[in-house]
């Protein structure tokens, strides 16, 4: 049990480290919160955090193998990720044609939102490499028993979820306070930012 607290602390730091840099998924969580309110934004954040938790689990179970498995097809997966981001940006621009929904989404919609964002975030090889490198480089995690490794995963998931929920809250505040014209312009800006992330992803190799 002595591995639990170090593993938990390392997991929290790892989760914040992967979540805090505002990437494409963070922008999308804010955008979903802005468009439909906090509940759906939080559901999107849960999907993102779930993917981080899955990659953290793969890293503690397989160590560096989690990243090496993706190495032979790294370029293909990177281009696929860029294509997905382009499609997401196109969807954001297209959805600006529709009025903003003020009513709360149904539970089924929240479930689908989480799964959609889980799938979008999983197509992100750098996240797998990030967690694998951390596990290999942190003795508290690499040499830990099963409870310590589990604590690392829980800490990473909880930290990522907390941050993503905060982003959803920011989006929800904008949802309530921005006039319609400002919502359109911020939506365009968000879509262009996602396109910029797509270009950076495609050219990263």
Buried (B, 14 or more C-beta within 10 A) or exposed (E): EEBBEBBBBBBBBBBBBBBBEEBBBBBBBBBBBBBBBBBBBBBBBBBBBBBBBBBBBBBBEBBBEBBEBBEEEBEEBBBBBBBBBBEBBEEBBEEBEEEBEEEEBEEEBBBBBBBBBBEBBBBBBBBBBBBBBBBBEBEBBBEBEEBBBBBBBBBBBBBBBBBBBBBBBBBBBBBEEBEEEEBBEBBEEBBEBBBBBBEEBBEBE
